[in-house]
Amino acid sequence: MQKQFKHKKQFGQNFLQDKAILNRIIAVSDISKEDSVLEIGPGEGALTELLLENAKKVTCIEVDRDLEKILLEKYSENSSFRLIMKDVLQLDFKEEINEKVKVVANIPYYITSPIIQKLIVNREFVEDIYIMIQKEVAERITAKSSKKRSVLTLSVEYFGEAELLFYIPKEAFFPSPKVDSAFIKISIDKKNKYEKLVNEKTFFKYVKASFANKRKNIVNNLCSLGFEKNSLKVLLEKNDISPNKRAEAFSIDEFIELIQILERTSNE
């Protein structure tokens, strides 16, 4: 670690220092010399070094100009290394990436959801996503049926499959954050399974309404879309869906089925 570098809270800079964990990231990410890798927020390049050893090409996206010199001094002579100084949320994938990449990164936790959404929107350029995020958020994204499920959970499930790979203690970082972390994998569904059943706009209209108030059941939340409460209750019971069920208790497949039922009723 270069002690002269001053970590900045506004960029969520907590750099992973534990070599065993860095090596584990490389192992579970299944990187080969055929892969072009996109690393978001490389910091001082601890993970970048290992990525360059194992991948065909590594493109790093960094927003902090103070890190530019450090990264270029270390890797500018490596022909497999490319550095783009830009906020990843402003990145034009078609213009600046324009190839299939595997994302492997320790992303800034304060913009976890926007980054995941950015990668999903640009899924034509993204293969698998391997990212380190806050433990609590990781458990929410990968939750299958629990109170931890949220709109973010369903957002990921609609486009792919999330898996929690392993946990990382806060002591493995410098400076040490206040929370533990987790490394997850998001596999993009290349067959567009759910998109073929319910279009994206319709899916998120119902999901967002269903989670509008997590203390309310599905019937009370869906009434915000114009459904009459008693009629909706009868409809759900007729289709063996409990009207007292809350949104977090629905699996992605159950949500798809629910939406299809409601859409058919609305169009009758």
C-alpha positions as CSV (number, residue, x, y, z in Angstrom):
1,M,0.0,0.0,0.0
2,Q,1.2,3.4,-0.9
3,K,0.8,5.4,2.3
4,Q,0.9,8.8,0.6
5,F,-2.4,8.2,-1.0
6,K,-5.3,9.7,0.9
7,H,-8.4,7.6,0.7
8,K,-11.6,9.6,0.0
9,K,-14.9,8.9,1.6
10,Q,-16.9,10.5,-1.2
11,F,-15.7,7.8,-3.5
12,G,-16.3,4.9,-1.0
13,Q,-12.6,4.0,-1.1
14,N,-11.9,0.9,1.0
15,F,-9.2,-1.1,-0.8
16,L,-9.0,-4.8,-0.4
17,Q,-5.5,-5.8,0.9
18,D,-5.9,-9.5,1.9
19,K,-3.9,-11.5,-0.7
20,A,-5.7,-14.8,0.1
21,I,-9.1,-13.1,-0.6
22,L,-7.8,-11.5,-3.8
23,N,-6.6,-14.9,-5.0
24,R,-10.0,-16.4,-4.1
25,I,-11.7,-13.8,-6.2
26,I,-9.6,-14.8,-9.2
27,A,-10.4,-18.5,-8.5
28,V,-14.2,-18.2,-8.2
29,S,-14.4,-15.7,-11.1
30,D,-13.2,-18.5,-13.4
31,I,-11.0,-16.1,-15.5
32,S,-9.1,-17.4,-18.5
33,K,-6.9,-16.0,-21.1
34,E,-9.9,-15.8,-23.4
35,D,-11.6,-13.3,-21.2
36,S,-11.8,-9.5,-21.5
37,V,-12.4,-8.2,-18.0
38,L,-14.0,-4.9,-16.8
39,E,-12.8,-3.8,-13.4
40,I,-14.8,-0.9,-11.8
41,G,-12.9,1.1,-9.2
42,P,-9.5,-0.6,-9.3
43,G,-8.1,1.6,-6.5
44,E,-4.3,1.2,-6.3
45,G,-4.5,-2.0,-8.5
46,A,-4.2,-4.9,-6.1
47,L,-6.9,-6.9,-7.9
48,T,-5.8,-5.5,-11.3
49,E,-2.4,-7.1,-11.0
50,L,-4.0,-10.6,-10.6
51,L,-6.5,-9.9,-13.3
52,L,-3.8,-9.0,-15.8
53,E,-2.0,-12.3,-15.0
54,N,-5.0,-14.3,-15.7
55,A,-7.1,-12.5,-18.4
56,K,-6.6,-11.6,-22.0
57,K,-7.4,-7.9,-21.4
58,V,-8.3,-5.7,-18.4
59,T,-10.2,-2.4,-18.8
60,C,-10.3,-0.4,-15.6
61,I,-12.8,2.3,-14.9
62,E,-11.7,4.9,-12.3
63,V,-13.1,8.2,-11.3
64,D,-10.4,9.5,-8.9
65,R,-7.7,11.4,-10.7
66,D,-5.3,10.9,-7.8
67,L,-5.2,7.2,-8.6
68,E,-4.5,7.7,-12.3
69,K,-0.8,8.2,-11.9
70,I,-0.5,5.3,-9.5
71,L,-2.2,2.9,-11.9
72,L,-0.4,4.1,-15.0
73,E,3.0,3.8,-13.2
74,K,2.2,0.2,-12.4
75,Y,0.6,-1.0,-15.6
76,S,0.8,1.4,-18.5
77,E,3.6,-0.8,-20.1
78,N,1.3,-3.9,-20.0
79,S,-0.4,-4.1,-23.4
80,S,-3.3,-5.9,-21.8
81,F,-4.1,-3.0,-19.6
82,R,-6.5,-0.1,-20.4
83,L,-7.6,2.7,-18.1
84,I,-10.7,4.8,-18.6
85,M,-10.9,7.8,-16.3
86,K,-14.6,8.3,-15.9
87,D,-17.6,7.8,-13.6
88,V,-18.9,4.3,-14.5
89,L,-22.4,5.5,-14.4
90,Q,-21.6,7.9,-17.3
91,L,-19.8,5.2,-19.3
92,D,-21.0,4.6,-22.9
93,F,-20.6,0.8,-23.3
94,K,-21.2,0.8,-27.0
95,E,-18.7,3.7,-27.6
96,E,-16.0,2.8,-25.0
97,I,-16.3,-0.9,-24.4
98,N,-18.0,-2.4,-27.5
99,E,-17.1,-6.1,-26.7
100,K,-18.2,-8.8,-24.4
101,V,-16.6,-8.4,-20.9
102,K,-16.7,-10.3,-17.7
103,V,-17.1,-7.8,-14.8
104,V,-14.8,-8.5,-11.8
105,A,-14.7,-5.7,-9.2
106,N,-14.9,-4.3,-5.7
107,I,-17.4,-1.6,-6.4
108,P,-18.1,1.5,-4.4
109,Y,-20.9,0.4,-2.0
110,Y,-22.8,3.7,-2.0
111,I,-23.7,3.3,-5.6
112,T,-24.2,-0.5,-5.6
113,S,-27.8,-0.5,-7.1
114,P,-27.0,2.1,-9.8
115,I,-23.9,0.1,-10.9
116,I,-25.8,-3.2,-11.1
117,Q,-28.6,-1.5,-13.0
118,K,-26.0,0.0,-15.4
119,L,-24.5,-3.4,-16.1
120,I,-27.9,-5.0,-16.6
121,V,-29.0,-2.3,-19.0
122,N,-25.8,-2.9,-21.0
123,R,-26.1,-6.7,-20.8
124,E,-25.4,-7.1,-24.5
125,F,-21.8,-6.3,-23.6
126,V,-21.7,-8.0,-20.2
127,E,-21.1,-11.7,-19.6
128,D,-21.1,-12.8,-16.0
129,I,-20.8,-10.2,-13.2
130,Y,-18.6,-10.9,-10.1
131,I,-18.7,-8.0,-7.6
132,M,-17.9,-7.4,-4.0
133,I,-20.7,-5.5,-2.2
134,Q,-22.0,-4.9,1.3
135,K,-23.0,-8.1,3.1
136,E,-26.5,-7.0,3.8
137,V,-27.1,-5.9,0.2
138,A,-25.7,-9.2,-1.1
139,E,-28.0,-11.2,1.2
140,R,-30.9,-9.1,-0.1
141,I,-30.0,-9.6,-3.8
142,T,-29.6,-13.4,-3.4
143,A,-32.5,-14.0,-1.0
144,K,-34.9,-16.7,-2.4
145,S,-37.8,-16.4,0.0
146,S,-37.5,-14.1,3.0
147,K,-38.1,-10.7,4.4
148,K,-34.9,-9.6,2.8
149,R,-36.3,-9.7,-0.7
150,S,-36.9,-6.4,-2.4
151,V,-37.3,-4.6,-5.8
152,L,-33.6,-5.0,-6.3
153,T,-33.9,-8.8,-5.7
154,L,-36.6,-9.1,-8.4
155,S,-34.7,-6.7,-10.7
156,V,-31.7,-9.0,-10.8
157,E,-33.8,-12.2,-11.0
158,Y,-35.8,-10.9,-14.0
159,F,-32.6,-10.6,-16.0
160,G,-30.5,-13.4,-14.5
161,E,-29.5,-15.4,-11.5
162,A,-27.6,-14.2,-8.4
163,E,-25.4,-16.4,-6.1
164,L,-23.6,-15.4,-2.9
165,L,-20.1,-16.9,-3.2
166,F,-18.4,-16.0,0.1
167,Y,-18.1,-13.4,2.8
168,I,-15.3,-11.0,3.5
169,P,-14.6,-9.4,6.9
170,K,-14.2,-5.7,7.2
171,E,-10.7,-6.2,8.5
172,A,-9.5,-7.3,5.0
173,F,-9.8,-3.7,3.8
174,F,-7.9,-0.5,4.3
175,P,-9.3,1.7,5.6
176,S,-11.6,-0.8,7.3
177,P,-15.3,-0.1,6.5
178,K,-18.0,-0.3,9.1
179,V,-19.6,-3.3,7.5
180,D,-18.6,-6.8,6.3
181,S,-18.8,-7.6,2.6
182,A,-19.7,-10.4,0.3
183,F,-18.6,-11.5,-3.1
184,I,-21.5,-12.4,-5.5
185,K,-22.0,-13.7,-9.0
186,I,-24.8,-12.5,-11.3
187,S,-25.3,-14.6,-14.4
188,I,-27.1,-12.8,-17.2
189,D,-29.9,-14.9,-18.7
190,K,-29.0,-15.0,-22.3
191,K,-32.4,-16.7,-23.3
192,N,-34.5,-13.8,-21.8
193,K,-36.8,-16.3,-20.1
194,Y,-38.9,-13.9,-18.1
195,E,-38.8,-11.1,-20.7
196,K,-40.5,-13.4,-23.1
197,L,-43.3,-14.0,-20.5
198,V,-43.9,-10.4,-19.3
199,N,-42.3,-7.3,-20.8
200,E,-39.9,-5.2,-18.7
201,K,-42.2,-2.2,-18.3
202,T,-45.1,-4.2,-17.2
203,F,-43.0,-6.4,-14.8
204,F,-41.5,-3.4,-13.0
205,K,-44.9,-1.6,-12.8
206,Y,-46.3,-4.4,-10.7
207,V,-43.1,-5.2,-8.7
208,K,-42.6,-1.6,-7.6
209,A,-46.3,-1.3,-6.6
210,S,-46.1,-4.5,-4.7
211,F,-43.2,-3.3,-2.6
212,A,-44.5,0.2,-2.2
213,N,-45.2,-0.5,1.5
214,K,-43.5,-3.7,2.8
215,R,-45.8,-3.8,5.8
216,K,-48.9,-4.1,3.6
217,N,-50.0,-7.3,1.9
218,I,-50.0,-7.8,-1.9
219,V,-53.7,-6.8,-2.3
220,N,-53.4,-3.5,-0.4
221,N,-50.3,-2.5,-2.4
222,L,-51.7,-3.5,-5.8
223,C,-54.8,-1.3,-5.2
224,S,-52.6,1.6,-6.0
225,L,-52.7,0.4,-9.7
226,G,-56.5,0.9,-9.8
227,F,-57.7,-2.5,-8.8
228,E,-60.8,-2.8,-6.6
229,K,-59.8,-4.4,-3.3
230,N,-62.5,-7.0,-2.9
231,S,-62.5,-8.0,-6.5
232,L,-58.7,-8.4,-6.4
233,K,-59.0,-10.5,-3.3
234,V,-61.5,-12.8,-4.9
235,L,-59.4,-13.1,-8.1
236,L,-56.3,-14.1,-6.1
237,E,-58.1,-16.7,-4.0
238,K,-59.6,-18.1,-7.2
239,N,-56.0,-18.7,-8.4
240,D,-54.8,-20.1,-5.1
241,I,-52.8,-17.0,-4.2
242,S,-53.2,-15.8,-0.6
243,P,-54.4,-12.2,-0.6
244,N,-52.6,-11.8,2.7
245,K,-49.2,-12.7,1.3
246,R,-46.6,-9.9,1.2
247,A,-44.4,-9.1,-1.8
248,E,-41.2,-10.5,-0.3
249,A,-42.8,-13.9,0.0
250,F,-43.2,-14.2,-3.8
251,S,-40.6,-16.0,-5.9
252,I,-39.8,-14.6,-9.4
253,D,-42.0,-17.3,-11.0
254,E,-44.9,-16.6,-8.7
255,F,-44.6,-12.9,-9.5
256,I,-44.7,-13.7,-13.3
257,E,-47.8,-15.8,-12.8
258,L,-49.5,-13.1,-10.7
259,I,-48.8,-10.4,-13.3
260,Q,-50.1,-12.6,-16.1
261,I,-53.3,-13.2,-14.2
262,L,-53.8,-9.5,-13.5
263,E,-53.0,-8.5,-17.1
264,R,-55.5,-11.0,-18.5
265,T,-58.1,-9.7,-16.2
266,S,-57.4,-6.1,-17.1
267,N,-57.7,-6.9,-20.8
268,E,-61.0,-8.7,-20.5
